Amino acid sequence: MLAVRVDRTGKEGWRMRPFGHLLTAALSTGRVVGRTALRACLLAATILVAVRIVQFALGHWALWPAVPGVA
């Protein structure tokens, strides 16, 4: 693997553009679908945690319902 040399002269004077001048990144369809899937998973996890908290508060804190005949 070749190492590429980067010219770092004047590094102390480098500045980032102001936020108002930066462009927004264009999102591809794949990234939009991926973000939507991650948000859906996060929403589902949040709902499940909220249900578990309510169950715990009401005293129904078993991990699964009791099945008759199963020890």
MODELLER restraints for C-alpha pairs under 7 A, 6 or more apart:
rsr = mdl.restraints
at = mdl.atoms
rsr.add(forms.Gaussian(group=physical.xy_distance, feature=features.Distance(at['CA:55:A'], at['CA:61:A']), mean=5.64, stdev=0.5))
